[in-house]
Amino acid sequence: MGDLLDRLVAEQSVRDWMIAGAVAASSIVLSLLIRWGAAAVLRSRLERIKRRATADRAGDDSLDKEEAVSLPSAPQLEFAVQLIRSFIFPGLIIGGFAIATQTLALPANLESIANALFVVLFSLVVIRFLTTIINELFRRAAVQTGTVDLTRIRPLRAITVFVVWIAGVLFLLDNLGFDVTAIVAGLGITGIAVALAAQAVLGDLFSYFVILFDRPFEIGDFVVAGDVTGSIERIGVKTTRIRAIGGEQIIVGNSSLTGGSVRNFKRLEQRLVIVKIGVEYGTSATLLKQIPQIVEEVIRKEAEAEFLRVHFSEYGEWSLVFDVLYRVLSPDFVLHMDIKQRINLGIYEACEEHGIRFALPTRSVRLNTEAKREGDE
């Protein structure tokens, strides 16, 4: 039996091959057991989550409150599954095979190839693990900030994953014996050249980060930026797409939005209304004194309107002008126009009842007929 174990196969003893195979098989079995056990636990947790959701809908309080609080959410369980699949399961297998190869006295060239292969595989596993963590962090950030639409943070997530891949590739090349310093220097020179050639693109990119973190507007907001008016549809790395009132889509560079003023009507809480009323010259002083009270009574009848002031402000070119100010206690534009219409009609009816006439643009022209008659004589 000892002779059989000491027999050489491919320059390795049978005993060494058996030990290496046992280590590799043990790593596979262990990783499968961990994956199977984790899947069973996660299935049990999901069943309890479903049971809790069913009990909540039915109004059943039989589920222990402490148990309900301790249960994770479904996205957390999905993250645990991804973590096991992307790192733990392949990591155990790769680690087991790496240990198995160390038990063999491989030739120098084969050993270097095996080591390089394990470095590549392990680097890919670590990069996949980091990208899984990054995706989960962005998901939690979106949940905490209430960002249902992930199109806002998707470009930033893509840039972060790209940076992780670049760092992982550099780490891999360094472990494979390449001169990473020269590569980084070359990338730096290339980056400077690209930056000089694409200043406008980089300006829009930095403006995207300003929009992302400062949040002057969000998707769905109705904004006015310069001569562009519409609703924000998409915020990209370089441009922002705005759906205009007429239905067309307007594409605006991010630097144009951050470099100028933006009026965001989505965040409007109240609307100030300023109305000028012009009455005819010749209106009696008694009626002029009654106009502020008449207008105030009309405005105060509206529950969604707050009266501010009414003043006889100026002698116009063809009318006596009153300034009327009130505030609509709602940002809704249609409600604002409905209230404004009712107040305008109410003022018109009240003035009509009191015999107050609104002025029209008129001019008085006086002809000196006597001077003309004397000239004819």
C-alpha positions in Angstrom: 0.0 0.0 0.0 2.9 2.3 0.9 4.5 1.7 -2.5 1.2 2.6 -4.2 1.0 5.9 -2.3 4.6 6.7 -3.1 4.2 6.0 -6.8 4.8 9.1 -9.0 2.2 10.4 -11.3 3.1 13.5 -13.3 6.1 14.0 -11.1 3.9 13.9 -8.0 3.3 11.1 -5.6 -0.2 9.5 -5.3 -0.3 10.6 -1.7 0.2 14.3 -2.7 -2.4 14.0 -5.3 -4.9 12.5 -2.8 -4.2 15.2 -0.2 -4.6 18.0 -2.9 -7.8 16.4 -4.1 -9.1 16.0 -0.5 -8.4 19.7 0.2 -10.1 20.8 -3.1 -13.1 18.5 -2.5 -13.4 19.7 1.1 -13.5 23.3 0.0 -16.2 22.5 -2.6 -18.3 20.6 0.0 -17.9 23.3 2.6 -18.9 26.1 0.2 -22.0 24.0 -0.9 -22.9 23.4 2.7 -22.6 27.1 3.6 -24.6 28.0 0.5 -27.3 25.4 1.3 -27.5 26.4 4.9 -27.7 30.1 4.1 -30.4 29.5 1.5 -32.4 27.5 4.1 -32.1 30.3 6.7 -33.0 33.0 4.2 -36.0 31.0 3.0 -37.2 30.7 6.6 -36.8 34.4 7.1 -38.7 35.2 3.9 -41.6 33.0 5.1 -41.7 34.9 8.3 -41.7 38.2 6.4 -44.6 37.0 4.3 -46.4 35.8 7.4 -45.8 39.2 9.1 -47.1 41.0 6.0 -50.2 38.8 5.8 -50.9 39.4 9.6 -50.5 43.1 9.1 -53.0 43.2 6.3 -55.5 41.1 8.3 -55.0 43.2 11.4 -53.7 40.1 13.4 -51.6 40.9 16.4 -50.6 37.3 17.1 -47.0 37.9 15.8 -44.7 38.8 18.6 -43.6 42.5 18.3 -40.0 41.8 19.3 -39.9 39.1 16.6 -41.4 41.4 14.0 -38.8 44.1 14.8 -35.9 41.7 14.5 -37.0 40.5 11.1 -34.9 42.0 8.2 -36.5 43.4 5.1 -36.6 41.6 1.8 -34.0 43.8 0.2 -31.6 43.0 3.1 -32.1 39.3 2.5 -31.5 39.8 -1.2 -28.3 41.6 -0.4 -27.2 38.7 1.9 -27.9 36.2 -1.0 -25.8 38.3 -3.4 -23.0 38.6 -0.9 -22.9 34.8 -0.5 -23.0 34.2 -4.3 -20.5 36.9 -5.2 -17.8 36.5 -2.5 -18.2 33.7 0.1 -19.1 30.8 -2.2 -16.4 31.5 -4.9 -13.9 32.6 -2.3 -14.0 29.3 -0.5 -13.6 27.3 -3.7 -10.7 29.5 -4.9 -9.0 29.4 -1.5 -9.4 25.6 -1.3 -7.8 25.1 -4.7 -5.0 27.5 -3.9 -4.2 25.5 -0.7 -4.4 22.2 -2.6 -1.9 23.4 -5.2 0.5 24.3 -2.3 0.6 20.7 -1.2 2.0 19.8 -4.6 5.6 20.3 -5.6 4.9 21.8 -9.0 7.6 22.9 -11.4 8.5 26.6 -11.3 6.7 27.5 -14.5 3.5 25.7 -13.6 3.5 27.1 -10.1 3.9 30.7 -11.5 1.0 30.0 -13.9 -1.2 28.7 -11.0 -0.4 31.6 -8.8 -1.2 34.1 -11.5 -4.5 32.3 -12.2 -5.4 32.4 -8.5 -4.5 36.1 -8.3 -6.7 36.9 -11.3 -9.6 34.9 -9.9 -9.3 36.3 -6.4 -9.1 39.9 -7.7 -12.3 39.3 -9.8 -14.0 38.0 -6.7 -13.0 41.0 -4.6 -14.0 43.4 -7.3 -17.4 41.7 -7.5 -17.7 41.8 -3.8 -17.0 45.5 -3.7 -19.4 46.3 -6.5 -22.1 44.4 -4.6 -21.4 46.5 -1.5 -21.5 49.7 -3.5 -24.9 48.8 -5.1 -26.3 48.1 -1.6 -25.0 51.4 -0.2 -26.5 53.3 -3.1 -29.8 51.5 -2.6 -29.9 52.3 1.1 -29.0 55.9 0.3 -31.9 56.1 -2.1 -34.3 54.7 0.5 -33.2 57.1 3.2 -33.4 60.2 1.0 -36.8 59.0 -0.5 -35.4 58.9 -4.0 -37.7 56.4 -5.7 -36.4 57.0 -9.2 -32.8 55.7 -9.3 -32.0 57.5 -12.5 -30.6 60.4 -10.4 -27.9 58.3 -8.7 -27.3 55.7 -11.4 -24.5 57.7 -13.1 -22.7 58.3 -9.8 -23.0 54.6 -9.0 -21.6 53.7 -12.5 -18.6 56.1 -12.0 -17.9 54.6 -8.5 -18.0 51.0 -9.9 -15.7 52.1 -12.8 -13.2 53.5 -10.2 -13.3 50.2 -8.3 -12.6 48.3 -11.5 -9.6 50.5 -12.4 -8.2 50.1 -8.9 -8.7 46.3 -9.0 -7.0 46.1 -12.4 -4.0 48.1 -11.2 -3.8 45.8 -8.1 -3.9 42.8 -10.3 -1.2 44.1 -12.7 1.0 45.0 -9.7 0.7 41.4 -8.3 1.4 40.0 -11.7 4.8 41.8 -11.8 3.9 44.7 -14.1 5.3 48.2 -13.5 2.1 50.0 -12.2 4.0 53.3 -11.6 4.7 53.7 -15.4 1.1 52.8 -16.2 -0.3 55.3 -13.7 2.1 58.0 -15.1 0.9 57.2 -18.6 -2.7 57.4 -17.5 -2.0 60.8 -15.8 -0.6 62.3 -19.0 -3.4 60.9 -21.0 -5.9 62.3 -18.5 -4.4 65.8 -18.7 -4.7 65.7 -22.5 -8.3 64.4 -22.4 -9.2 67.1 -19.8 -7.8 69.9 -22.0 -9.7 68.5 -25.0 -13.0 68.0 -23.2 -13.3 71.0 -20.9 -17.0 71.5 -21.7 -17.8 67.9 -21.1 -15.9 68.0 -17.7 -17.7 71.2 -16.8 -21.0 69.5 -17.4 -19.8 66.5 -15.4 -18.9 68.6 -12.4 -22.2 70.5 -12.7 -23.9 67.1 -12.5 -22.3 66.5 -9.1 -23.4 70.0 -8.0 -27.0 69.1 -9.0 -26.7 65.7 -7.4 -25.5 67.0 -4.0 -27.0 70.5 -3.9 -30.4 69.3 -5.3 -31.7 72.6 -6.7 -34.3 70.5 -8.5 -35.4 66.9 -8.9 -37.1 64.7 -11.5 -40.7 65.9 -11.9 -40.1 69.5 -10.8 -41.5 72.3 -12.9 -38.7 74.8 -13.5 -38.0 78.0 -15.5 -34.3 78.3 -16.5 -33.6 81.2 -18.8 -35.9 80.8 -21.8 -36.7 77.2 -21.0 -39.9 76.2 -19.2 -41.0 72.7 -18.4 -40.7 69.6 -16.1 -37.5 67.8 -15.4 -37.5 64.4 -17.0 -34.0 63.1 -16.6 -30.8 64.3 -15.0 -27.8 62.9 -16.9 -24.0 63.1 -16.5 -23.7 65.8 -19.2 -27.3 67.0 -19.9 -30.6 67.4 -18.3 -33.8 66.7 -20.3 -36.8 69.0 -19.8 -40.3 68.4 -21.1 -41.6 71.7 -22.3 -45.2 72.9 -21.9 -45.7 72.4 -25.7 -44.7 68.7 -25.4 -41.2 68.9 -27.0 -38.2 67.7 -25.1 -35.4 70.3 -24.5 -31.9 69.1 -23.8 -29.9 71.5 -21.6 -26.2 71.2 -20.5 -25.8 70.9 -16.8 -23.3 73.8 -16.7 -26.0 76.0 -18.2 -28.4 75.1 -15.3 -25.9 75.6 -12.5 -24.4 78.7 -14.0 -27.7 80.6 -14.2 -30.8 81.2 -12.1 -33.5 78.4 -11.9 -37.0 79.0 -10.7 -38.4 75.8 -9.2 -42.2 76.0 -9.0 -42.5 72.5 -7.5 -41.2 74.0 -4.2 -43.7 76.9 -4.3 -45.7 77.0 -1.1 -47.9 80.1 -1.7 -48.7 82.4 -4.6 -48.7 86.2 -4.2 -51.3 87.9 -6.5 -51.0 91.6 -7.4 -54.0 93.2 -9.2 -54.4 96.8 -10.3 -57.9 98.3 -10.5 -58.5 101.5 -12.5 -61.7 103.5 -11.9 -62.9 106.4 -13.9 -61.9 110.0 -13.2 -65.0 111.7 -11.8 -65.8 109.0 -9.3 -66.8 110.6 -6.1 -64.5 110.6 -3.1 -67.2 108.8 -1.1 -67.1 105.8 -3.5 -63.3 105.9 -3.7 -63.1 105.5 0.1 -65.5 102.5 -0.1 -63.4 100.6 -2.7 -60.8 99.2 -0.2 -63.5 97.8 2.1 -65.5 96.3 -0.9 -62.4 94.5 -2.3 -61.4 93.3 1.2 -64.8 91.7 1.8 -64.7 89.9 -1.5 -61.2 88.5 -0.8 -62.0 87.4 2.7 -64.8 85.2 1.4 -62.2 82.8 -0.1 -61.0 80.3 2.5 -57.8 79.6 0.5 -56.9 83.3 0.1 -55.2 85.6 2.6 -56.0 89.3 2.3 -52.9 91.6 2.5 -53.9 95.2 1.5 -55.7 97.5 -0.8 -54.5 101.1 -1.4 -55.3 104.0 -3.7 -51.8 104.1 -5.2 -51.7 106.7 -8.0 -53.3 109.0 -10.4 -53.0 107.2 -13.7 -53.0 108.7 -17.2 -56.6 107.8 -17.7 -57.7 106.2 -14.4 -57.5 106.3 -10.6 -55.4 103.2 -9.7 -55.9 100.9 -6.7 -53.3 98.2 -5.8 -54.8 94.9 -4.5 -52.5 92.3 -2.9 -53.6 88.9 -1.6 -52.0 85.5 -1.2 -53.3 82.1 -2.4 -52.5 79.6 0.3 -51.7 76.7 -2.1 -49.1 76.1 -4.8 -51.6 74.5 -7.1 -51.8 76.6 -10.3 -55.3 75.6 -11.3 -56.6 76.4 -7.8 -54.8 79.7 -7.9 -56.5 80.6 -11.2 -59.9 79.5 -9.9 -59.6 81.7 -6.8 -58.3 84.6 -8.9 -61.2 84.3 -11.3 -63.8 84.2 -8.4 -62.2 87.3 -6.8 -62.1 89.2 -10.0 -65.8 88.5 -10.7 -66.7 89.3 -7.1 -64.9 92.7 -7.3 -66.6 93.4 -10.7 -70.1 92.6 -9.3 -69.6 94.6 -6.1 -68.4 97.6 -8.0 -71.3 97.3 -10.3 -73.7 97.3 -7.4 -72.2 100.5 -5.9 -72.1 102.2 -9.3 -68.4 102.3 -9.6 -67.3 102.2 -13.2 -63.9 100.9 -14.4 -61.9 103.2 -16.6 -61.1 102.7 -20.3 -58.2 104.3 -22.1 -59.6 107.7 -23.1 -58.3 111.1 -24.1 -60.1 114.5 -24.1 -59.4 116.7 -27.0 -60.6 120.4 -26.8 -60.9 122.5 -29.9 -60.7 126.3 -29.6 -63.5 127.1 -32.1 -63.7 130.8 -31.1 -60.0 131.4 -32.1 -60.7 129.7 -35.4 -63.8 131.9 -36.0 -61.9 135.1 -35.3 -59.2 134.0 -37.8 -61.8 133.5 -40.5 -63.2 137.0 -39.9 
